[in-house]
């Protein structure tokens, strides 16, 4: 059976790096040691492995990685903490103002606004 992994690293500047590998520990070690000095993560040390998802097929792993790379930092953070309600809320919102408005209405009314 093949094993492929999509992983995310949290960089010291608060950004996320997302990648695909067949060996998470080796790849995370390469990032932490800044093996490639010009790379994104080498300039943002230290980095911490915060998310791993396993796949049997490389095509599925690549598709998930591409999808995650388009996500906002807030949505990635919610995924890492397995906050499914926040992910769902952020999936409906397309900008920070909309998200903040929804959160304030939820706090006031205890429910999501309609429409």
DOBA-723240 format. One record per residue (C-alpha): residue number from 1; x, y, z; residue in three letters. Coordinates in steps of 0.02 Angstrom, whole numbers, always signed. Layout:
REM DOBA-723240
<atom k="NUM" xx="X" yy="Y" zz="Z" r="Ala"/>
...
//
This chain:
REM DOBA-723240
<atom k="1" xx="+0" yy="+0" zz="+0" r="Unk"/>
<atom k="2" xx="+62" yy="+174" zz="-43" r="Unk"/>
<atom k="3" xx="+66" yy="+309" zz="+89" r="Unk"/>
<atom k="4" xx="+70" yy="+493" zz="+51" r="Unk"/>
<atom k="5" xx="+47" yy="+637" zz="+170" r="Unk"/>
<atom k="6" xx="-9" yy="+816" zz="+160" r="Unk"/>
<atom k="7" xx="+70" yy="+915" zz="+300" r="Unk"/>
<atom k="8" xx="+71" yy="+1092" zz="+366" r="Unk"/>
<atom k="9" xx="+207" yy="+1181" zz="+460" r="Unk"/>
<atom k="10" xx="+177" yy="+1334" zz="+566" r="Unk"/>
<atom k="11" xx="+318" yy="+1457" zz="+537" r="Unk"/>
<atom k="12" xx="+385" yy="+1578" zz="+667" r="Unk"/>
<atom k="13" xx="+303" yy="+1725" zz="+574" r="Unk"/>
<atom k="14" xx="+131" yy="+1645" zz="+593" r="Unk"/>
<atom k="15" xx="+117" yy="+1587" zz="+413" r="Unk"/>
<atom k="16" xx="+87" yy="+1408" zz="+359" r="Unk"/>
<atom k="17" xx="+186" yy="+1302" zz="+237" r="Unk"/>
<atom k="18" xx="+91" yy="+1159" zz="+155" r="Unk"/>
<atom k="19" xx="+173" yy="+1012" zz="+66" r="Unk"/>
<atom k="20" xx="+157" yy="+832" zz="+8" r="Unk"/>
<atom k="21" xx="+278" yy="+692" zz="+49" r="Unk"/>
<atom k="22" xx="+292" yy="+504" zz="+70" r="Unk"/>
<atom k="23" xx="+395" yy="+524" zz="+230" r="Unk"/>
<atom k="24" xx="+332" yy="+657" zz="+350" r="Unk"/>
<atom k="25" xx="+469" yy="+641" zz="+481" r="Unk"/>
<atom k="26" xx="+609" yy="+654" zz="+353" r="Unk"/>
<atom k="27" xx="+527" yy="+802" zz="+266" r="Unk"/>
<atom k="28" xx="+490" yy="+894" zz="+429" r="Unk"/>
<atom k="29" xx="+670" yy="+867" zz="+482" r="Unk"/>
<atom k="30" xx="+730" yy="+941" zz="+317" r="Unk"/>
<atom k="31" xx="+623" yy="+1095" zz="+348" r="Unk"/>
<atom k="32" xx="+681" yy="+1113" zz="+529" r="Unk"/>
<atom k="33" xx="+864" yy="+1100" zz="+481" r="Unk"/>
<atom k="34" xx="+842" yy="+1227" zz="+339" r="Unk"/>
<atom k="35" xx="+920" yy="+1102" zz="+220" r="Unk"/>
<atom k="36" xx="+877" yy="+1218" zz="+74" r="Unk"/>
<atom k="37" xx="+936" yy="+1391" zz="+133" r="Unk"/>
<atom k="38" xx="+834" yy="+1489" zz="+5" r="Unk"/>
<atom k="39" xx="+671" yy="+1400" zz="+41" r="Unk"/>
<atom k="40" xx="+514" yy="+1477" zz="+117" r="Unk"/>
<atom k="41" xx="+533" yy="+1386" zz="+283" r="Unk"/>
<atom k="42" xx="+721" yy="+1415" zz="+299" r="Unk"/>
<atom k="43" xx="+687" yy="+1601" zz="+314" r="Unk"/>
<atom k="44" xx="+548" yy="+1575" zz="+442" r="Unk"/>
<atom k="45" xx="+629" yy="+1466" zz="+575" r="Unk"/>
<atom k="46" xx="+584" yy="+1385" zz="+687" r="Unk"/>
<atom k="47" xx="+444" yy="+1285" zz="+608" r="Unk"/>
<atom k="48" xx="+325" yy="+1164" zz="+693" r="Unk"/>
<atom k="49" xx="+231" yy="+1020" zz="+614" r="Unk"/>
<atom k="50" xx="+48" yy="+1057" zz="+653" r="Unk"/>
<atom k="51" xx="-53" yy="+950" zz="+532" r="Unk"/>
<atom k="52" xx="-37" yy="+783" zz="+441" r="Unk"/>
<atom k="53" xx="-165" yy="+692" zz="+334" r="Unk"/>
<atom k="54" xx="-127" yy="+523" zz="+256" r="Unk"/>
<atom k="55" xx="-181" yy="+469" zz="+81" r="Unk"/>
<atom k="56" xx="-163" yy="+308" zz="-17" r="Unk"/>
<atom k="57" xx="-155" yy="+393" zz="-186" r="Unk"/>
<atom k="58" xx="-35" yy="+533" zz="-233" r="Unk"/>
<atom k="59" xx="-167" yy="+617" zz="-342" r="Unk"/>
<atom k="60" xx="-282" yy="+637" zz="-192" r="Unk"/>
<atom k="61" xx="-141" yy="+705" zz="-85" r="Unk"/>
<atom k="62" xx="-91" yy="+832" zz="-217" r="Unk"/>
<atom k="63" xx="-272" yy="+886" zz="-241" r="Unk"/>
<atom k="64" xx="-293" yy="+913" zz="-52" r="Unk"/>
<atom k="65" xx="-127" yy="+1008" zz="-41" r="Unk"/>
<atom k="66" xx="-181" yy="+1125" zz="-182" r="Unk"/>
<atom k="67" xx="-347" yy="+1155" zz="-97" r="Unk"/>
<atom k="68" xx="-267" yy="+1193" zz="+72" r="Unk"/>
<atom k="69" xx="-143" yy="+1315" zz="-7" r="Unk"/>
<atom k="70" xx="-292" yy="+1423" zz="-57" r="Unk"/>
<atom k="71" xx="-362" yy="+1428" zz="+120" r="Unk"/>
<atom k="72" xx="-340" yy="+1579" zz="+233" r="Unk"/>
<atom k="73" xx="-227" yy="+1568" zz="+385" r="Unk"/>
<atom k="74" xx="-380" yy="+1572" zz="+497" r="Unk"/>
<atom k="75" xx="-455" yy="+1423" zz="+409" r="Unk"/>
<atom k="76" xx="-289" yy="+1328" zz="+416" r="Unk"/>
<atom k="77" xx="-276" yy="+1365" zz="+602" r="Unk"/>
<atom k="78" xx="-453" yy="+1298" zz="+628" r="Unk"/>
<atom k="79" xx="-408" yy="+1140" zz="+533" r="Unk"/>
<atom k="80" xx="-253" yy="+1113" zz="+640" r="Unk"/>
<atom k="81" xx="-357" yy="+1129" zz="+798" r="Unk"/>
<atom k="82" xx="-498" yy="+1024" zz="+723" r="Unk"/>
<atom k="83" xx="-622" yy="+1165" zz="+749" r="Unk"/>
<atom k="84" xx="-750" yy="+1103" zz="+622" r="Unk"/>
<atom k="85" xx="-881" yy="+1235" zz="+662" r="Unk"/>
<atom k="86" xx="-753" yy="+1373" zz="+630" r="Unk"/>
<atom k="87" xx="-702" yy="+1292" zz="+466" r="Unk"/>
<atom k="88" xx="-884" yy="+1284" zz="+414" r="Unk"/>
<atom k="89" xx="-910" yy="+1466" zz="+461" r="Unk"/>
<atom k="90" xx="-753" yy="+1522" zz="+371" r="Unk"/>
<atom k="91" xx="-802" yy="+1423" zz="+217" r="Unk"/>
<atom k="92" xx="-958" yy="+1530" zz="+204" r="Unk"/>
<atom k="93" xx="-864" yy="+1693" zz="+229" r="Unk"/>
<atom k="94" xx="-754" yy="+1770" zz="+98" r="Unk"/>
<atom k="95" xx="-678" yy="+1914" zz="+196" r="Unk"/>
<atom k="96" xx="-630" yy="+1962" zz="+373" r="Unk"/>
<atom k="97" xx="-767" yy="+2093" zz="+390" r="Unk"/>
<atom k="98" xx="-902" yy="+1966" zz="+349" r="Unk"/>
<atom k="99" xx="-828" yy="+1843" zz="+473" r="Unk"/>
<atom k="100" xx="-818" yy="+1974" zz="+612" r="Unk"/>
<atom k="101" xx="-997" yy="+2029" zz="+579" r="Unk"/>
<atom k="102" xx="-1059" yy="+1850" zz="+588" r="Unk"/>
<atom k="103" xx="-963" yy="+1819" zz="+749" r="Unk"/>
<atom k="104" xx="-1036" yy="+1975" zz="+832" r="Unk"/>
<atom k="105" xx="-1212" yy="+1924" zz="+780" r="Unk"/>
<atom k="106" xx="-1184" yy="+1748" zz="+845" r="Unk"/>
<atom k="107" xx="-1125" yy="+1818" zz="+1012" r="Unk"/>
<atom k="108" xx="-1277" yy="+1933" zz="+1025" r="Unk"/>
<atom k="109" xx="-1411" yy="+1812" zz="+967" r="Unk"/>
<atom k="110" xx="-1332" yy="+1643" zz="+996" r="Unk"/>
<atom k="111" xx="-1366" yy="+1593" zz="+816" r="Unk"/>
<atom k="112" xx="-1305" yy="+1627" zz="+640" r="Unk"/>
<atom k="113" xx="-1393" yy="+1766" zz="+544" r="Unk"/>
<atom k="114" xx="-1508" yy="+1707" zz="+405" r="Unk"/>
<atom k="115" xx="-1485" yy="+1746" zz="+223" r="Unk"/>
//
